[in-house]
Amino acid sequence: MSFVKSLRCIDCGRQYSPQDSISICTQCSEKGLGFGLLDPVYDYDKIGEKLNKDTLEGRKLSLWKYKEFMPISDESKIVSLQEGGTPLIKSENLSREIGIKNLYMKNETVNPTFSFKDRAFTVIISRALEQGANIVAAVSDGNAGSSAAAYSAKAGIKCYVFTPSFAVGSKITQMTMYGAKVFSVKGSLIDAGMLVIEACEKYGWFNITTAKVINPYQTEGHKTLAYEICEQLGWKSPDWIITPAASGDSLGAIWKGFKEFHALGFIKNLPRMAGVQGQGAAPLVKAFEEDKQFFEVEQFEPETIADALRIGMVLGSWPLNTLKESNGHAVAVSDEEILEAQGLLAAKEGIFVEPSSATTIAGLKRLLDQGAIDKDETVACVLTGSGLKVPEVAMEMCTELIQIEPSLSELEKVL
C-alpha cells in the first residue's frame, strides 16, 4: 500500500488528493512556468508505526527497502533493475590532496545504466504501469533518456525520447540500444520538453520526464540517496552534501530524504546542502547569490562542458527553498576546474566520472577556498554518472600511447 496522503503545493500549501490526475497546482500554475510544483506528503505516523532502524537494517540495501516512502500501491507493478544500494566510499588520497579530513563519495555510477537517474525511473515507470501506460515519452539530454529507455524495456512498454540538438552521441547510443525511439529536436532542452508535453496530450502517451514541474513523483526515487547515506554513516548525516545541480530537483529530493529520517527520529542532525553548476549554465547560482526568486532569473542559452547540467533557467522554487532551509550554498565552476577535478578523482581514488559529476569535487575545492566549508567537517559528494557516458571528453585529456617493440631493452629506454 502507499502511504501518500496528499500532493502539496510548495508555493501556496494547497493540498490535492493523490487520486487527482494533476501534476501542478491549479491556482499557482496560472502565474507561469515553474509555479505551483507539487510534492507528495506521506502519513509519517503510520510509517513510524511500521518501521524503525532495526527493521530497515534487516533489509537488503537497495532503493526498494524503503518502499514505505515510495508512492507505489501495487508492489507487483514495481519495475527494478536492482538500482540503489550504491557504495559510500571514504576518500583517503583525495582528502589529503585537497586538505579535508572526512570526505566521502556516494558512487552512483554503479547503478544499472551507470547514473543516479535509475533511482527516479524505477519509481516513474512503476507508477506509469500502475496508471495503465503502454507508451511513455520523455525529454532528456542524456542520462535520464538512457534510464527511461532501460526501465521501459524491462517493463515491456514503448519509449520515446526527445533530445535537444546538443545531446551527446554516446548517450543517444545507449538510449537506442535499450530500444527507445529517439527524436533530436532542433532547439533547447526547454523546446524539446514543450514538444513532449504537446505530443503526450495529442497521442495519449504517459509523460515520464524527470522534471518536478511535470512529474511530482520523480523526486521520490532520488531522496533514497539520503536514506542510504544515513545508514552507511551509522545513522548520522554528514555536515555537507554536495551534488551537481541542473534544475535542482535532485538537490531538493535529497534534502527531503534527510528531513524525513530526521522527523522520524532516525537521525539527530541535518546536513547543509550545496549545489554545483557550470559557470556557463548557472541560473540557480545566480538566483542564490543575488537573492532572487526563481522567476527573476531571465532565461539564457547555457554553455558548459558539463552536458548533463546545461540548463538556462530555474524551474521553480524547490531548489532555492532547499538551499535556504539547509543554510546551504550554490557555486559555479569553470570548465577548466571541472576537467581538473575529473582527472584528480580518477587518478587519486580510481573513480571515473563524467564532467557533470566532477563538478562536485570542483565545487568542494571552491567552497573550501571560500571558507564556506571547514576542513574538519564531514562532506559527502554525490557522483551522479560514469565517465564512460562521455568518453570523448576524457579521450582529449589522455596522453598519446607509448609504442615500443616487444623487448625489455626497448622498455628500459622509455622508462
C-alpha positions in Angstrom: 0.0 0.0 0.0 1.0 3.6 -0.5 1.4 5.9 2.5 1.0 9.1 0.3 -1.7 11.3 1.9 -1.7 14.2 -0.5 0.2 16.3 -3.0 1.1 19.7 -1.5 1.9 22.8 -3.5 5.3 24.1 -2.4 4.2 27.7 -3.1 0.8 28.1 -1.6 0.5 25.0 0.5 -2.8 23.8 -1.1 -3.3 20.0 -0.8 -4.6 17.8 -3.5 -5.6 14.1 -3.4 -3.1 11.6 -4.8 -6.0 10.3 -6.9 -6.3 13.7 -8.7 -4.8 13.5 -12.2 -2.8 16.7 -11.8 0.9 17.4 -11.8 0.9 21.1 -10.8 -1.2 23.4 -8.5 -4.2 24.6 -10.5 -4.0 28.0 -8.8 -0.3 28.8 -8.7 0.4 27.4 -12.2 -1.6 30.3 -13.7 1.3 32.6 -12.8 3.6 30.9 -15.3 6.1 28.0 -15.8 7.7 26.8 -12.6 5.0 28.0 -10.2 2.9 25.5 -8.2 5.2 22.5 -8.0 3.6 19.6 -6.1 5.3 17.4 -3.6 4.0 14.1 -2.2 3.2 14.2 1.6 3.2 10.9 3.5 1.5 9.6 6.6 4.6 9.6 8.7 2.8 8.4 11.8 1.8 5.2 10.1 5.2 4.8 8.6 6.7 5.2 12.1 4.4 2.5 13.4 5.6 0.1 10.8 9.3 1.0 10.5 12.3 1.6 12.8 16.0 1.5 12.4 16.2 -2.2 13.2 13.6 -3.1 10.6 15.4 -1.2 7.9 18.8 -2.7 8.9 17.3 -6.1 8.5 16.6 -5.5 4.8 19.0 -5.7 1.9 20.5 -2.4 1.0 18.6 -1.2 -2.1 16.2 1.5 -3.1 13.1 -0.6 -2.6 14.0 -1.4 1.0 12.4 2.0 1.6 9.2 1.0 -0.2 7.0 2.7 2.6 8.5 6.0 1.5 7.6 5.4 -2.2 4.3 6.3 -4.0 3.6 2.8 -5.2 0.4 1.0 -4.1 0.7 -2.2 -6.1 4.1 -3.9 -5.5 3.5 -6.2 -8.4 4.0 -3.2 -10.7 7.4 -2.4 -9.4 10.0 -2.3 -12.2 13.5 -2.8 -10.9 17.0 -3.4 -12.3 18.5 -3.6 -8.8 19.2 0.1 -8.6 20.3 1.8 -5.4 22.4 0.3 -2.6 25.4 2.1 -4.1 28.7 2.4 -2.1 29.6 5.3 0.1 33.4 5.4 -0.3 35.7 7.0 2.3 38.2 9.1 0.4 41.8 9.0 1.7 44.1 10.1 -1.2 41.8 12.9 -2.4 41.2 14.1 1.1 44.9 14.6 1.6 45.2 16.2 -1.8 42.7 19.0 -1.2 43.0 19.3 2.6 39.9 17.9 4.2 39.7 15.2 6.9 36.4 13.4 6.3 35.4 13.1 2.7 33.0 10.5 1.2 31.9 9.7 -2.3 28.4 8.4 -2.9 29.2 6.5 -6.1 26.0 6.4 -8.3 28.0 5.4 -11.4 27.5 1.7 -10.4 23.7 1.9 -11.0 22.3 -0.3 -13.8 22.6 2.4 -16.5 25.6 4.0 -14.8 23.8 7.0 -13.4 21.7 8.2 -10.5 18.7 8.6 -12.8 17.9 5.0 -12.3 16.6 5.9 -8.9 14.0 8.2 -10.5 12.9 5.8 -13.2 12.4 2.7 -11.2 9.7 4.8 -9.4 8.4 6.7 -12.5 8.0 3.6 -14.7 6.4 1.6 -11.8 3.9 4.4 -11.4 3.3 4.5 -15.2 2.4 0.8 -15.1 0.0 1.4 -12.2 -1.6 4.1 -14.4 -2.0 1.6 -17.2 0.5 3.2 -19.5 1.9 1.3 -22.5 3.7 4.2 -24.3 5.9 6.7 -22.4 7.8 9.7 -23.6 10.4 12.0 -22.0 12.7 14.9 -22.8 16.4 14.3 -21.9 19.8 15.5 -22.8 21.4 12.2 -21.8 21.3 10.2 -18.6 17.5 10.4 -18.0 16.8 9.2 -21.5 19.1 6.2 -21.1 17.4 5.3 -17.8 13.9 5.8 -19.2 14.7 3.5 -22.1 16.2 0.8 -19.9 13.3 0.7 -17.5 10.8 0.8 -20.3 12.5 -2.1 -21.9 12.3 -4.0 -18.6 8.6 -3.1 -18.3 7.9 -4.1 -21.9 6.5 -0.8 -23.0 7.4 1.6 -25.8 9.6 4.6 -25.0 10.1 7.8 -27.0 12.9 10.1 -26.0 13.2 13.7 -27.3 16.7 15.2 -27.1 17.9 18.7 -27.7 20.3 19.1 -30.6 23.4 19.3 -28.4 22.8 15.9 -26.8 26.0 13.7 -26.6 26.1 10.9 -29.2 27.3 8.3 -26.8 24.3 8.8 -24.5 21.9 8.6 -27.5 23.6 5.3 -28.5 22.8 4.0 -25.0 19.1 5.1 -25.4 18.7 3.4 -28.7 20.4 0.2 -27.6 17.7 -0.1 -24.9 15.1 0.1 -27.6 13.9 3.7 -27.3 12.9 5.7 -30.4 15.0 8.9 -30.2 14.0 12.3 -31.8 16.6 15.0 -32.0 14.9 18.4 -31.6 16.4 21.4 -33.2 16.4 23.7 -30.2 16.9 23.9 -26.4 16.1 21.4 -23.7 13.0 23.6 -22.9 11.9 23.5 -26.6 12.2 19.7 -26.6 10.3 19.5 -23.3 7.4 21.6 -24.6 7.2 19.3 -27.7 6.9 16.3 -25.4 4.1 17.9 -23.5 2.2 18.6 -26.7 2.8 15.1 -28.1 1.7 13.4 -24.9 -1.5 15.4 -24.9 -2.3 14.6 -28.5 -1.4 10.9 -28.6 -2.2 9.9 -25.0 1.4 9.0 -24.1 2.5 9.0 -20.5 5.0 11.8 -19.8 7.9 10.5 -17.7 10.1 13.5 -18.0 12.2 13.9 -14.8 11.1 17.5 -14.1 9.1 18.2 -11.0 7.1 20.7 -12.9 5.7 17.7 -15.0 6.1 14.8 -12.6 5.7 15.4 -8.9 6.7 11.8 -8.0 10.1 11.7 -9.9 12.0 13.2 -6.9 10.9 10.3 -4.6 13.5 7.9 -6.1 16.3 10.4 -5.6 15.6 11.0 -1.9 16.7 7.4 -1.2 20.2 8.7 -1.6 19.8 10.4 1.7 18.5 7.3 3.5 21.4 5.2 2.3 24.0 7.8 3.3 22.4 7.9 6.8 22.6 4.2 7.2 26.1 4.0 5.8 27.4 6.6 8.3 25.8 4.7 11.2 22.5 6.6 11.4 24.1 10.1 11.0 24.1 12.7 8.3 27.3 14.4 7.2 27.8 18.1 7.7 27.6 18.7 4.0 26.1 17.1 0.9 27.5 18.3 -2.4 25.7 17.4 -5.6 25.5 18.6 -9.2 22.5 20.7 -10.0 20.7 21.3 -13.2 17.0 22.0 -12.4 17.9 21.3 -8.8 15.1 18.7 -8.4 17.5 16.0 -7.0 19.1 18.6 -4.7 15.7 19.2 -3.1 14.8 15.5 -3.2 18.0 14.5 -1.2 17.2 17.2 1.3 13.6 15.9 1.7 15.0 12.4 2.4 17.2 13.7 5.3 14.3 15.7 6.7 12.0 12.6 6.6 14.6 10.5 8.5 15.1 13.4 11.0 11.3 13.7 11.6 11.0 10.0 12.3 13.9 10.2 14.8 16.2 8.0 12.7 18.9 10.7 12.7 19.7 13.6 15.1 21.4 16.1 12.7 20.7 17.5 9.3 23.3 18.4 6.6 23.8 21.6 4.8 23.2 21.2 1.0 25.4 22.6 -1.8 24.5 22.6 -5.5 27.2 23.0 -8.1 26.7 24.2 -11.7 29.0 25.0 -14.6 29.8 28.7 -15.0 28.1 29.0 -18.4 24.9 27.3 -17.1 24.4 28.6 -13.6 20.9 30.1 -13.2 20.4 28.6 -9.7 23.7 30.0 -8.6 22.7 33.4 -9.9 19.4 33.3 -8.1 21.1 32.2 -4.8 23.9 34.7 -4.9 21.7 37.6 -5.9 18.9 36.6 -3.5 16.4 36.4 -6.3 13.2 34.4 -6.8 13.4 31.7 -9.5 11.3 33.7 -11.9 13.5 36.8 -11.6 16.4 35.0 -13.4 16.0 35.6 -17.2 16.3 32.5 -19.4 19.5 32.3 -21.4 21.4 30.0 -23.7 23.6 27.7 -21.5 27.1 26.6 -22.3 29.2 24.2 -20.2 31.3 21.1 -20.6 29.1 19.5 -18.0 26.5 18.5 -20.6 24.0 17.0 -18.1 23.8 20.4 -16.4 23.2 22.5 -19.4 20.1 24.5 -18.3 19.3 28.2 -18.8 16.6 28.8 -16.3 15.4 27.9 -12.8 12.2 25.8 -12.9 10.5 26.6 -9.6 11.4 27.4 -6.0 12.1 23.8 -5.0 16.0 24.0 -5.1 16.1 27.6 -3.7 13.9 26.5 -0.8 16.4 23.7 -0.1 19.4 26.0 -0.1 17.7 28.4 2.3 16.3 25.8 4.7 19.5 23.9 4.9 21.7 27.1 5.2 23.4 25.8 2.1 25.4 27.1 -0.8 25.3 27.2 -4.6 28.5 27.6 -6.5 29.6 27.7 -10.2 32.8 26.2 -11.5 34.7 26.6 -14.8 35.2 24.0 -17.5 38.9 24.0 -16.5 38.1 23.3 -12.9 35.7 20.5 -13.9 38.2 18.8 -16.1 40.9 19.1 -13.4 38.5 17.6 -10.9 37.6 14.7 -13.2 41.2 13.8 -13.7 42.0 14.2 -10.0 39.2 11.9 -8.8 40.2 9.2 -11.3 43.9 9.4 -10.5 43.5 9.6 -6.7 40.5 7.5 -6.0 40.1 5.2 -9.0 36.6 6.6 -9.8 35.9 7.7 -13.4 33.0 10.1 -13.6 31.6 12.3 -16.4 32.3 16.0 -16.3 28.9 16.8 -14.7 29.7 14.6 -11.8 33.1 16.0 -11.4 31.6 19.4 -10.6 31.1 18.2 -7.0 34.8 17.9 -6.5 35.5 21.2 -8.2 32.7 22.8 -6.1 34.1 21.3 -2.9 37.5 22.9 -3.6 35.9 26.2 -4.3 33.9 26.1 -1.0 36.9 25.1 1.0 38.9 28.1 -0.5 36.0 30.4 0.3 35.8 29.2 3.8 32.2 28.1 3.4 33.2 24.5 4.3 35.7 23.8 7.1 38.4 21.2 6.6 37.3 19.4 9.8 33.7 18.9 8.6 32.3 15.7 7.1 31.4 16.0 3.5 29.7 13.6 1.1 29.9 14.3 -2.6 27.3 12.7 -4.9 28.9 11.3 -8.1 25.9 11.1 -10.5 27.2 9.5 -13.7 30.0 7.4 -15.2 32.8 8.8 -17.2 32.1 6.2 -19.9 28.9 8.2 -20.6 31.0 10.9 -22.3 34.3 9.2 -23.3 35.1 11.9 -25.9 35.9 14.4 -23.2 38.3 12.1 -21.4 40.0 11.0 -24.6 41.0 14.6 -25.3 42.7 14.7 -21.9 44.7 11.5 -22.3 48.3 11.5 -23.4 49.4 9.5 -26.5 50.2 5.8 -26.1 53.9 5.0 -25.9 54.6 2.5 -28.6 57.6 0.1 -28.2 59.0 -3.0 -29.7 58.3 -6.3 -27.7 61.7 -6.3 -25.9 62.8 -5.4 -22.4 65.6 -3.2 -23.8 63.1 -1.1 -25.6 61.0 -0.8 -22.4 64.0 0.3 -20.5 64.7 3.1 -22.9 61.3 4.7 -22.4 61.3 4.0 -18.7 
